[in-house]
């Protein structure tokens, strides 16, 4: 049984300042479908503005979908209206935010947010049990000695330690799925690997599924079982992590991989990532949204919006040019993290 299933998800936002006669809509997420399975880390990869964080907020019910369906363990999420049902869902699907500096209240000790989660979502625990659970959670995420860490204020912790507090708050509600919205993008490079290792450890020890949202495709290779590549609101490629990275079929996935620095190669400069116009997501017309930047684009790309098609075992791409047998040419070297 899948943990979470998304069918044809869409989200549109009205553009401010437009007239009533010609209302413009920002098509942030369009016809996105995927399944998250128990005990897997799925990476949602794409550049800024691709719609990744909007998908996370839709799953967390911060936004209501414009179209499509979200099912969690067989229940339609849009039908959850009562406070009891919403608490049940948010207990199962918490979110770890991008900014470890603003996601923790600076007025209180770092244990405050975790304690509030325990009080709200696990009311059966008494004060002594909550205290014991707090120490266990801090030890689980690598904040030791736990008793000393619980009494710290946020300004006394590093960014990496604060992000670990965020994971402790998520684990406090005994989740089945954690939405991790770029949890390492604001951290120093030297401590990013520690957070990624923590995510893998939580998956292996606790069986928690994760949706890891990132613009760094190299870190996705390091931590993810499956990868979904998103561009301008569409999922353009999806499949097992090693398969997508070793043999990318969509030209945008190839572009992302080509942009990853390789320390074994001499420094070079390329303008391939900036060729063409930015994608049109305000009142978009039919066609591939990547076509203005794609060197393989054909006439059909401007007329018909491509849909995901099988390319290899478990791997799909939304591209008119890519073919299941040969893809788009020679595979791009898989980046090292």
Legacy VTK file of the C-alpha trace (Angstrom):
# vtk DataFile Version 3.0
C-alpha trace
ASCII
DATASET POLYDATA
POINTS 337 float
0.000 0.000 0.000
1.320 3.452 -0.910
1.879 6.078 1.789
0.631 8.956 -0.345
-0.772 9.160 -3.863
-1.159 12.298 -5.965
-3.359 12.359 -9.070
-3.327 15.231 -11.600
-2.499 17.829 -8.945
-2.736 21.479 -9.988
-2.456 24.874 -8.310
-3.132 28.267 -9.900
-2.673 31.686 -8.290
-4.249 34.942 -9.491
-1.701 37.528 -10.589
-2.144 40.807 -8.750
-2.698 43.985 -10.690
-4.526 42.391 -13.609
-7.839 43.773 -14.777
-11.160 42.023 -14.239
-11.630 41.790 -18.013
-8.330 39.971 -18.524
-7.544 38.005 -15.400
-4.142 36.367 -15.455
-3.363 33.190 -13.550
0.011 31.810 -12.500
0.090 28.090 -13.293
2.433 27.025 -10.461
1.694 23.265 -10.521
0.087 21.533 -13.487
-1.112 17.921 -13.811
1.393 16.397 -11.370
0.934 12.724 -10.445
3.172 10.491 -8.325
3.165 7.889 -5.555
5.250 7.883 -2.370
5.914 4.436 -0.943
6.715 3.365 2.635
10.343 3.557 3.704
11.557 5.438 0.608
13.191 8.818 0.143
11.869 10.501 -3.001
13.683 13.607 -4.218
11.758 16.353 -6.015
14.421 18.217 -8.001
14.309 21.429 -10.004
15.525 24.990 -10.177
13.989 27.883 -8.248
10.470 28.633 -9.410
9.807 25.142 -10.744
6.954 24.508 -8.283
8.689 22.159 -5.842
7.809 24.014 -2.650
4.261 24.604 -3.883
3.841 20.829 -4.170
5.087 20.438 -0.581
2.656 23.078 0.675
-0.202 21.381 -1.148
0.668 18.081 0.516
0.937 19.814 3.906
-2.466 21.449 3.311
-1.041 24.943 3.567
-2.617 25.468 0.120
-5.769 23.861 -1.224
-5.374 22.349 -4.702
-7.048 24.009 -7.667
-7.433 20.596 -9.274
-6.481 16.969 -8.707
-6.600 14.567 -5.806
-4.343 13.708 -2.848
-4.839 10.374 -1.109
-3.109 9.467 2.164
-3.377 5.798 3.107
-6.519 5.533 1.025
-8.251 8.665 2.408
-8.900 11.689 0.222
-7.065 14.558 1.905
-9.394 17.279 0.554
-12.250 15.644 2.476
-10.518 16.200 5.839
-12.347 19.169 7.350
-12.788 18.617 11.080
-10.094 19.620 13.556
-9.694 15.995 14.606
-9.128 14.816 11.027
-6.711 17.668 10.259
-4.655 16.921 13.379
-4.581 13.241 12.385
-3.242 14.106 8.939
-0.707 16.694 10.083
0.557 14.270 12.685
1.211 11.754 9.921
2.711 14.279 7.458
4.795 16.977 9.214
7.124 19.386 7.435
10.762 20.371 8.004
11.353 23.873 6.707
14.178 25.348 4.673
15.325 28.049 7.081
16.560 26.686 10.435
16.943 30.253 11.737
13.322 31.389 11.340
11.545 28.056 11.890
12.328 28.063 15.641
10.901 30.713 17.973
13.946 32.638 19.295
12.160 33.578 22.544
11.884 30.015 23.859
14.339 27.221 24.458
14.707 24.817 21.544
12.724 22.135 23.386
9.595 24.331 23.371
8.388 23.501 19.843
9.021 19.784 20.284
7.166 19.826 23.606
4.187 21.596 22.006
4.011 18.897 19.333
3.978 16.216 22.009
1.244 18.024 23.967
-0.923 18.591 20.887
-0.525 15.302 19.052
0.256 12.841 21.872
-1.906 13.948 24.791
-1.729 10.493 26.366
1.795 11.259 27.628
2.137 12.706 31.127
4.812 15.245 32.077
7.399 12.638 33.054
6.822 10.672 29.857
7.111 13.838 27.750
10.412 14.669 29.401
11.711 11.171 28.699
10.475 11.331 25.096
12.176 14.712 24.572
15.544 13.275 25.548
15.030 10.262 23.313
14.106 12.429 20.326
17.129 14.687 20.735
19.398 11.660 20.958
17.752 10.154 17.851
18.617 13.223 15.756
22.172 13.447 17.102
21.772 16.310 19.618
23.830 15.003 22.514
24.117 15.232 25.433
20.348 15.623 25.191
19.796 17.182 28.619
22.186 20.028 27.849
20.777 20.603 24.361
17.179 20.801 25.620
17.986 23.872 27.715
19.680 25.843 24.920
18.204 28.866 23.171
18.281 28.939 19.356
21.080 31.543 19.240
23.306 29.096 21.113
23.043 26.506 18.311
24.531 26.230 14.837
22.367 26.052 11.721
22.895 22.304 11.482
21.854 21.787 15.106
18.720 23.887 14.588
17.789 21.815 11.568
18.163 18.691 13.703
15.706 20.269 16.152
13.318 20.606 13.205
13.608 16.885 12.519
13.081 16.154 16.234
9.855 18.195 16.139
8.709 16.217 13.094
9.549 12.882 14.704
7.710 13.858 17.901
4.375 13.240 16.186
5.371 9.724 15.028
5.006 10.478 11.309
4.728 8.189 8.316
5.929 10.810 5.837
8.194 13.850 6.370
8.139 16.716 3.872
11.699 18.085 3.888
11.681 21.397 1.987
15.315 22.075 1.012
16.561 21.260 4.535
20.261 21.717 3.662
20.196 24.653 1.235
20.917 27.262 3.944
23.584 25.243 5.726
27.347 25.320 5.304
28.644 22.754 2.847
30.686 21.139 5.613
27.597 20.135 7.619
25.137 19.295 4.821
26.271 15.683 4.674
25.415 15.269 8.358
21.773 16.220 7.759
21.561 13.988 4.680
23.017 11.102 6.699
20.417 11.795 9.398
17.632 11.521 6.802
18.931 8.160 5.588
19.331 6.942 9.161
15.726 7.854 10.011
14.518 5.994 6.928
16.496 2.866 7.781
15.871 2.787 11.531
12.297 4.092 11.730
10.964 3.314 8.248
9.846 6.926 7.720
9.124 7.954 4.125
10.443 11.335 2.982
9.828 13.772 0.174
13.156 15.573 -0.163
12.801 18.841 -2.069
16.023 20.233 -3.478
17.633 22.104 -6.356
20.868 20.131 -5.803
20.678 17.025 -7.950
23.990 15.742 -6.547
22.587 15.563 -3.015
19.490 13.851 -4.436
21.737 11.106 -5.780
23.307 10.718 -2.346
20.089 10.340 -0.352
17.171 9.384 -2.619
15.724 6.070 -3.778
13.665 7.769 -6.494
13.919 11.113 -8.270
11.275 13.351 -9.807
12.542 16.236 -11.933
10.245 19.255 -12.079
10.271 22.175 -14.510
7.810 25.111 -14.661
5.095 23.241 -12.770
5.419 19.927 -14.639
7.168 16.696 -13.656
9.338 16.074 -16.719
11.174 12.911 -15.625
10.845 10.342 -12.880
12.376 7.007 -11.953
14.924 5.204 -9.770
17.678 7.606 -8.710
20.548 5.691 -10.288
18.629 5.174 -13.520
17.649 8.819 -13.953
21.135 10.093 -13.151
23.061 7.501 -15.160
20.825 7.723 -18.246
18.737 10.937 -18.209
16.132 11.014 -20.970
14.757 14.560 -20.686
16.951 17.455 -21.912
16.240 19.438 -18.741
17.545 16.594 -16.577
20.658 16.525 -18.729
21.054 20.268 -18.268
20.812 19.924 -14.481
23.470 17.207 -14.474
25.749 19.198 -16.769
25.561 22.113 -14.313
26.999 20.042 -11.442
30.706 20.931 -10.982
33.092 18.020 -11.495
36.329 18.427 -9.503
38.086 16.027 -11.917
37.552 18.312 -14.915
39.254 21.566 -15.844
37.245 24.719 -15.207
35.116 25.662 -18.194
32.307 28.074 -18.907
29.082 27.332 -20.739
25.999 29.346 -21.590
23.770 26.381 -22.407
21.758 26.845 -19.197
20.760 30.397 -20.169
19.849 29.816 -23.809
16.309 30.811 -24.745
13.496 32.458 -22.820
12.222 31.704 -19.307
9.178 29.416 -19.157
5.740 30.971 -19.553
3.662 30.000 -16.507
1.213 32.933 -16.538
-1.741 31.888 -18.720
0.476 29.278 -20.429
-0.266 28.021 -23.914
-0.089 24.337 -24.966
3.319 22.865 -25.682
6.439 21.875 -23.816
7.414 24.599 -21.346
11.088 23.783 -21.819
11.069 24.197 -25.598
12.513 27.751 -25.607
15.670 26.457 -23.907
15.859 23.072 -25.607
18.311 22.482 -28.441
16.465 19.303 -29.506
13.010 20.959 -29.802
10.882 20.087 -32.832
7.719 21.642 -34.239
5.455 19.361 -32.191
6.969 20.730 -28.964
5.270 24.094 -29.560
1.832 22.557 -30.174
1.377 19.593 -27.838
2.121 19.394 -24.129
4.110 16.168 -23.618
3.045 13.607 -21.042
5.160 11.124 -19.125
5.980 8.033 -21.211
7.972 4.902 -20.292
11.643 5.168 -21.287
13.319 2.422 -19.262
12.229 0.025 -16.494
10.570 2.249 -13.901
11.715 5.435 -15.653
9.469 7.927 -17.475
10.007 11.234 -19.268
7.682 13.867 -20.729
9.462 14.613 -24.000
8.480 14.353 -27.674
12.079 13.776 -28.772
13.259 11.186 -26.239
12.799 7.547 -27.243
12.760 4.445 -25.042
15.619 2.789 -26.912
18.165 5.574 -27.357
17.109 8.504 -25.170
18.703 11.758 -26.270
22.230 10.629 -26.901
25.182 9.641 -24.770
24.508 9.454 -21.011
25.804 12.302 -18.895
28.357 11.317 -16.247
26.777 10.827 -12.826
28.017 13.555 -10.463
29.852 12.763 -7.264
28.805 14.409 -4.036
LINES 1 338
337 0 1 2 3 4 5 6 7 8 9 10 11 12 13 14 15 16 17 18 19 20 21 22 23 24 25 26 27 28 29 30 31 32 33 34 35 36 37 38 39 40 41 42 43 44 45 46 47 48 49 50 51 52 53 54 55 56 57 58 59 60 61 62 63 64 65 66 67 68 69 70 71 72 73 74 75 76 77 78 79 80 81 82 83 84 85 86 87 88 89 90 91 92 93 94 95 96 97 98 99 100 101 102 103 104 105 106 107 108 109 110 111 112 113 114 115 116 117 118 119 120 121 122 123 124 125 126 127 128 129 130 131 132 133 134 135 136 137 138 139 140 141 142 143 144 145 146 147 148 149 150 151 152 153 154 155 156 157 158 159 160 161 162 163 164 165 166 167 168 169 170 171 172 173 174 175 176 177 178 179 180 181 182 183 184 185 186 187 188 189 190 191 192 193 194 195 196 197 198 199 200 201 202 203 204 205 206 207 208 209 210 211 212 213 214 215 216 217 218 219 220 221 222 223 224 225 226 227 228 229 230 231 232 233 234 235 236 237 238 239 240 241 242 243 244 245 246 247 248 249 250 251 252 253 254 255 256 257 258 259 260 261 262 263 264 265 266 267 268 269 270 271 272 273 274 275 276 277 278 279 280 281 282 283 284 285 286 287 288 289 290 291 292 293 294 295 296 297 298 299 300 301 302 303 304 305 306 307 308 309 310 311 312 313 314 315 316 317 318 319 320 321 322 323 324 325 326 327 328 329 330 331 332 333 334 335 336
